Structure formats: structure tokens, C-alpha cells
């Protein structure tokens, strides 16, 4: 399932998101001109994964829960809190 699938573009979802005051923006996969709100978190996660792979070598995948916990407990200036708050 993709956020570009017709189910997500239907008038039902448009009206539901509008009722909650949510703005839905679609981006193209692997597109260089994606908005900064998407690009920055991806860059941060990429850096975290790279550091983990360098530190833990072949066992980096066993540390994914730790990476997720670390990311979700770090302060995000864009929302003013940690994602787990």
C-alpha cells in the first residue's frame, strides 16, 4: 500500500483530514525535490543507521529497536517536543 494509492486520494480521506485540520501533502518516491519536512528526518535516520552499522558491524540489525527508541526520545524542534510525548 502506498500513500499515492487511490484509497488515500479519495474524497472520504480528503474530508476526514479536512475535518481534523490536517493538511495532506503527497511526495514522489526517490524525488530529489521533496520538501524539507521529509528530507531532514530521513537524513537523520540515515546518519543514525550508518553510525550503528559502523559501531556494531554485522550485528547492526539487532540494534534497530535502540535506534528507534533513541530517535523517538530526541527533541524535535519542528514539533517542539519528542515524538513520544
Phi and psi in radians as a Rosetta constraint file:
Dihedral C 1 N 2 CA 2 C 2 CIRCULARHARMONIC -2.275 0.35
Dihedral N 2 CA 2 C 2 N 3 CIRCULARHARMONIC 2.696 0.35
Dihedral C 2 N 3 CA 3 C 3 CIRCULARHARMONIC -1.261 0.35
Dihedral N 3 CA 3 C 3 N 4 CIRCULARHARMONIC -0.111 0.35
Dihedral C 3 N 4 CA 4 C 4 CIRCULARHARMONIC -1.683 0.35
Dihedral N 4 CA 4 C 4 N 5 CIRCULARHARMONIC 0.039 0.35
Dihedral C 4 N 5 CA 5 C 5 CIRCULARHARMONIC -1.212 0.35
Dihedral N 5 CA 5 C 5 N 6 CIRCULARHARMONIC 2.626 0.35
Dihedral C 5 N 6 CA 6 C 6 CIRCULARHARMONIC -1.062 0.35
Dihedral N 6 CA 6 C 6 N 7 CIRCULARHARMONIC -0.489 0.35
Dihedral C 6 N 7 CA 7 C 7 CIRCULARHARMONIC -1.078 0.35
Dihedral N 7 CA 7 C 7 N 8 CIRCULARHARMONIC -0.610 0.35
Dihedral C 7 N 8 CA 8 C 8 CIRCULARHARMONIC -1.401 0.35
Dihedral N 8 CA 8 C 8 N 9 CIRCULARHARMONIC -0.294 0.35
Dihedral C 8 N 9 CA 9 C 9 CIRCULARHARMONIC -1.712 0.35
Dihedral N 9 CA 9 C 9 N 10 CIRCULARHARMONIC 0.034 0.35
Dihedral C 9 N 10 CA 10 C 10 CIRCULARHARMONIC -1.205 0.35
Dihedral N 10 CA 10 C 10 N 11 CIRCULARHARMONIC 2.810 0.35
Dihedral C 10 N 11 CA 11 C 11 CIRCULARHARMONIC -1.143 0.35
Dihedral N 11 CA 11 C 11 N 12 CIRCULARHARMONIC -0.507 0.35
Dihedral C 11 N 12 CA 12 C 12 CIRCULARHARMONIC -1.002 0.35
Dihedral N 12 CA 12 C 12 N 13 CIRCULARHARMONIC -0.910 0.35
Dihedral C 12 N 13 CA 13 C 13 CIRCULARHARMONIC -1.158 0.35
Dihedral N 13 CA 13 C 13 N 14 CIRCULARHARMONIC -0.652 0.35
Dihedral C 13 N 14 CA 14 C 14 CIRCULARHARMONIC -1.044 0.35
Dihedral N 14 CA 14 C 14 N 15 CIRCULARHARMONIC -0.808 0.35
Dihedral C 14 N 15 CA 15 C 15 CIRCULARHARMONIC -1.205 0.35
Dihedral N 15 CA 15 C 15 N 16 CIRCULARHARMONIC -0.697 0.35
Dihedral C 15 N 16 CA 16 C 16 CIRCULARHARMONIC -1.095 0.35
Dihedral N 16 CA 16 C 16 N 17 CIRCULARHARMONIC -0.841 0.35
Dihedral C 16 N 17 CA 17 C 17 CIRCULARHARMONIC -1.136 0.35
Dihedral N 17 CA 17 C 17 N 18 CIRCULARHARMONIC -0.642 0.35
Dihedral C 17 N 18 CA 18 C 18 CIRCULARHARMONIC -1.103 0.35
Dihedral N 18 CA 18 C 18 N 19 CIRCULARHARMONIC -0.692 0.35
Dihedral C 18 N 19 CA 19 C 19 CIRCULARHARMONIC -1.107 0.35
Dihedral N 19 CA 19 C 19 N 20 CIRCULARHARMONIC -0.571 0.35
Dihedral C 19 N 20 CA 20 C 20 CIRCULARHARMONIC -1.541 0.35
Dihedral N 20 CA 20 C 20 N 21 CIRCULARHARMONIC -0.019 0.35
Dihedral C 20 N 21 CA 21 C 21 CIRCULARHARMONIC 1.273 0.35
Dihedral N 21 CA 21 C 21 N 22 CIRCULARHARMONIC 0.484 0.35
Dihedral C 21 N 22 CA 22 C 22 CIRCULARHARMONIC -1.752 0.35
Dihedral N 22 CA 22 C 22 N 23 CIRCULARHARMONIC 2.333 0.35
Dihedral C 22 N 23 CA 23 C 23 CIRCULARHARMONIC -1.708 0.35
Dihedral N 23 CA 23 C 23 N 24 CIRCULARHARMONIC 2.143 0.35
Dihedral C 23 N 24 CA 24 C 24 CIRCULARHARMONIC -1.762 0.35
Dihedral N 24 CA 24 C 24 N 25 CIRCULARHARMONIC 2.132 0.35
Dihedral C 24 N 25 CA 25 C 25 CIRCULARHARMONIC -2.075 0.35
Dihedral N 25 CA 25 C 25 N 26 CIRCULARHARMONIC 2.273 0.35
Dihedral C 25 N 26 CA 26 C 26 CIRCULARHARMONIC -1.712 0.35
Dihedral N 26 CA 26 C 26 N 27 CIRCULARHARMONIC 2.489 0.35
Dihedral C 26 N 27 CA 27 C 27 CIRCULARHARMONIC -2.198 0.35
Dihedral N 27 CA 27 C 27 N 28 CIRCULARHARMONIC 2.736 0.35
Dihedral C 27 N 28 CA 28 C 28 CIRCULARHARMONIC -1.537 0.35
Dihedral N 28 CA 28 C 28 N 29 CIRCULARHARMONIC 2.347 0.35
Dihedral C 28 N 29 CA 29 C 29 CIRCULARHARMONIC -1.086 0.35
Dihedral N 29 CA 29 C 29 N 30 CIRCULARHARMONIC 2.424 0.35
Dihedral C 29 N 30 CA 30 C 30 CIRCULARHARMONIC 1.024 0.35
Dihedral N 30 CA 30 C 30 N 31 CIRCULARHARMONIC 0.527 0.35
Dihedral C 30 N 31 CA 31 C 31 CIRCULARHARMONIC -1.715 0.35
Dihedral N 31 CA 31 C 31 N 32 CIRCULARHARMONIC 2.228 0.35
Dihedral C 31 N 32 CA 32 C 32 CIRCULARHARMONIC -1.154 0.35
Dihedral N 32 CA 32 C 32 N 33 CIRCULARHARMONIC -0.424 0.35
Dihedral C 32 N 33 CA 33 C 33 CIRCULARHARMONIC -1.696 0.35
Dihedral N 33 CA 33 C 33 N 34 CIRCULARHARMONIC 0.527 0.35
Dihedral C 33 N 34 CA 34 C 34 CIRCULARHARMONIC -1.216 0.35
Dihedral N 34 CA 34 C 34 N 35 CIRCULARHARMONIC 2.755 0.35
Dihedral C 34 N 35 CA 35 C 35 CIRCULARHARMONIC -1.194 0.35
Dihedral N 35 CA 35 C 35 N 36 CIRCULARHARMONIC 2.747 0.35
Dihedral C 35 N 36 CA 36 C 36 CIRCULARHARMONIC -1.124 0.35
Dihedral N 36 CA 36 C 36 N 37 CIRCULARHARMONIC -0.469 0.35
Dihedral C 36 N 37 CA 37 C 37 CIRCULARHARMONIC -1.146 0.35
Dihedral N 37 CA 37 C 37 N 38 CIRCULARHARMONIC -0.445 0.35
Dihedral C 37 N 38 CA 38 C 38 CIRCULARHARMONIC -1.624 0.35
Dihedral N 38 CA 38 C 38 N 39 CIRCULARHARMONIC -0.705 0.35
Dihedral C 38 N 39 CA 39 C 39 CIRCULARHARMONIC -1.133 0.35
Dihedral N 39 CA 39 C 39 N 40 CIRCULARHARMONIC -0.744 0.35
Dihedral C 39 N 40 CA 40 C 40 CIRCULARHARMONIC -1.130 0.35
Dihedral N 40 CA 40 C 40 N 41 CIRCULARHARMONIC -0.866 0.35
Dihedral C 40 N 41 CA 41 C 41 CIRCULARHARMONIC -1.076 0.35
Dihedral N 41 CA 41 C 41 N 42 CIRCULARHARMONIC -0.638 0.35
Dihedral C 41 N 42 CA 42 C 42 CIRCULARHARMONIC -1.121 0.35
Dihedral N 42 CA 42 C 42 N 43 CIRCULARHARMONIC -0.731 0.35
Dihedral C 42 N 43 CA 43 C 43 CIRCULARHARMONIC -1.106 0.35
Dihedral N 43 CA 43 C 43 N 44 CIRCULARHARMONIC -0.739 0.35
Dihedral C 43 N 44 CA 44 C 44 CIRCULARHARMONIC -1.078 0.35
Dihedral N 44 CA 44 C 44 N 45 CIRCULARHARMONIC -0.833 0.35
Dihedral C 44 N 45 CA 45 C 45 CIRCULARHARMONIC -1.119 0.35
Dihedral N 45 CA 45 C 45 N 46 CIRCULARHARMONIC -0.662 0.35
Dihedral C 45 N 46 CA 46 C 46 CIRCULARHARMONIC -1.077 0.35
Dihedral N 46 CA 46 C 46 N 47 CIRCULARHARMONIC -0.769 0.35
Dihedral C 46 N 47 CA 47 C 47 CIRCULARHARMONIC -1.114 0.35
Dihedral N 47 CA 47 C 47 N 48 CIRCULARHARMONIC -0.701 0.35
Dihedral C 47 N 48 CA 48 C 48 CIRCULARHARMONIC -1.125 0.35
Dihedral N 48 CA 48 C 48 N 49 CIRCULARHARMONIC -0.763 0.35
Dihedral C 48 N 49 CA 49 C 49 CIRCULARHARMONIC -1.142 0.35
Dihedral N 49 CA 49 C 49 N 50 CIRCULARHARMONIC -0.697 0.35
Dihedral C 49 N 50 CA 50 C 50 CIRCULARHARMONIC -1.090 0.35
Dihedral N 50 CA 50 C 50 N 51 CIRCULARHARMONIC -0.803 0.35
Dihedral C 50 N 51 CA 51 C 51 CIRCULARHARMONIC -1.083 0.35
Dihedral N 51 CA 51 C 51 N 52 CIRCULARHARMONIC -0.707 0.35
Dihedral C 51 N 52 CA 52 C 52 CIRCULARHARMONIC -1.138 0.35
Dihedral N 52 CA 52 C 52 N 53 CIRCULARHARMONIC -0.733 0.35
Dihedral C 52 N 53 CA 53 C 53 CIRCULARHARMONIC -1.112 0.35
Dihedral N 53 CA 53 C 53 N 54 CIRCULARHARMONIC -0.661 0.35
Dihedral C 53 N 54 CA 54 C 54 CIRCULARHARMONIC -1.208 0.35
Dihedral N 54 CA 54 C 54 N 55 CIRCULARHARMONIC -0.684 0.35
Dihedral C 54 N 55 CA 55 C 55 CIRCULARHARMONIC -1.319 0.35
Dihedral N 55 CA 55 C 55 N 56 CIRCULARHARMONIC -0.722 0.35
Dihedral C 55 N 56 CA 56 C 56 CIRCULARHARMONIC -1.819 0.35
Dihedral N 56 CA 56 C 56 N 57 CIRCULARHARMONIC 0.006 0.35
Dihedral C 56 N 57 CA 57 C 57 CIRCULARHARMONIC 0.870 0.35
Dihedral N 57 CA 57 C 57 N 58 CIRCULARHARMONIC -2.079 0.35
Dihedral C 57 N 58 CA 58 C 58 CIRCULARHARMONIC -1.317 0.35
Dihedral N 58 CA 58 C 58 N 59 CIRCULARHARMONIC -0.193 0.35
Dihedral C 58 N 59 CA 59 C 59 CIRCULARHARMONIC -1.784 0.35
Dihedral N 59 CA 59 C 59 N 60 CIRCULARHARMONIC 0.337 0.35
Dihedral C 59 N 60 CA 60 C 60 CIRCULARHARMONIC -1.069 0.35
Dihedral N 60 CA 60 C 60 N 61 CIRCULARHARMONIC -0.595 0.35
Dihedral C 60 N 61 CA 61 C 61 CIRCULARHARMONIC -1.164 0.35
Dihedral N 61 CA 61 C 61 N 62 CIRCULARHARMONIC -0.387 0.35
Dihedral C 61 N 62 CA 62 C 62 CIRCULARHARMONIC -1.319 0.35
Dihedral N 62 CA 62 C 62 N 63 CIRCULARHARMONIC -0.181 0.35
Dihedral C 62 N 63 CA 63 C 63 CIRCULARHARMONIC -1.759 0.35
Dihedral N 63 CA 63 C 63 N 64 CIRCULARHARMONIC 0.103 0.35
Dihedral C 63 N 64 CA 64 C 64 CIRCULARHARMONIC -1.053 0.35
Dihedral N 64 CA 64 C 64 N 65 CIRCULARHARMONIC -0.657 0.35
Dihedral C 64 N 65 CA 65 C 65 CIRCULARHARMONIC -1.115 0.35
Dihedral N 65 CA 65 C 65 N 66 CIRCULARHARMONIC -0.661 0.35
Dihedral C 65 N 66 CA 66 C 66 CIRCULARHARMONIC -1.158 0.35
Dihedral N 66 CA 66 C 66 N 67 CIRCULARHARMONIC -0.699 0.35
Dihedral C 66 N 67 CA 67 C 67 CIRCULARHARMONIC -1.114 0.35
Dihedral N 67 CA 67 C 67 N 68 CIRCULARHARMONIC -0.781 0.35
Dihedral C 67 N 68 CA 68 C 68 CIRCULARHARMONIC -1.070 0.35
Dihedral N 68 CA 68 C 68 N 69 CIRCULARHARMONIC -0.803 0.35
Dihedral C 68 N 69 CA 69 C 69 CIRCULARHARMONIC -1.071 0.35
Dihedral N 69 CA 69 C 69 N 70 CIRCULARHARMONIC -0.770 0.35
Dihedral C 69 N 70 CA 70 C 70 CIRCULARHARMONIC -1.089 0.35
Dihedral N 70 CA 70 C 70 N 71 CIRCULARHARMONIC -0.797 0.35
Dihedral C 70 N 71 CA 71 C 71 CIRCULARHARMONIC -1.112 0.35
Dihedral N 71 CA 71 C 71 N 72 CIRCULARHARMONIC -0.782 0.35
Dihedral C 71 N 72 CA 72 C 72 CIRCULARHARMONIC -1.253 0.35
Dihedral N 72 CA 72 C 72 N 73 CIRCULARHARMONIC -0.288 0.35
Dihedral C 72 N 73 CA 73 C 73 CIRCULARHARMONIC -1.784 0.35
Dihedral N 73 CA 73 C 73 N 74 CIRCULARHARMONIC 0.059 0.35
Dihedral C 73 N 74 CA 74 C 74 CIRCULARHARMONIC -1.585 0.35
Dihedral N 74 CA 74 C 74 N 75 CIRCULARHARMONIC 2.596 0.35
Dihedral C 74 N 75 CA 75 C 75 CIRCULARHARMONIC -1.207 0.35
Dihedral N 75 CA 75 C 75 N 76 CIRCULARHARMONIC 2.317 0.35
Dihedral C 75 N 76 CA 76 C 76 CIRCULARHARMONIC -2.005 0.35
Dihedral N 76 CA 76 C 76 N 77 CIRCULARHARMONIC 1.953 0.35
Dihedral C 76 N 77 CA 77 C 77 CIRCULARHARMONIC -1.058 0.35
Dihedral N 77 CA 77 C 77 N 78 CIRCULARHARMONIC -0.562 0.35
Dihedral C 77 N 78 CA 78 C 78 CIRCULARHARMONIC -1.115 0.35
Dihedral N 78 CA 78 C 78 N 79 CIRCULARHARMONIC -0.545 0.35
Dihedral C 78 N 79 CA 79 C 79 CIRCULARHARMONIC -1.942 0.35
Dihedral N 79 CA 79 C 79 N 80 CIRCULARHARMONIC -0.144 0.35
Dihedral C 79 N 80 CA 80 C 80 CIRCULARHARMONIC 1.386 0.35
Dihedral N 80 CA 80 C 80 N 81 CIRCULARHARMONIC 0.090 0.35
Dihedral C 80 N 81 CA 81 C 81 CIRCULARHARMONIC -2.615 0.35
Dihedral N 81 CA 81 C 81 N 82 CIRCULARHARMONIC -3.111 0.35
Dihedral C 81 N 82 CA 82 C 82 CIRCULARHARMONIC -1.492 0.35
Dihedral N 82 CA 82 C 82 N 83 CIRCULARHARMONIC 2.596 0.35
Dihedral C 82 N 83 CA 83 C 83 CIRCULARHARMONIC -1.010 0.35
Dihedral N 83 CA 83 C 83 N 84 CIRCULARHARMONIC -0.443 0.35
Dihedral C 83 N 84 CA 84 C 84 CIRCULARHARMONIC -1.456 0.35
Dihedral N 84 CA 84 C 84 N 85 CIRCULARHARMONIC -0.037 0.35
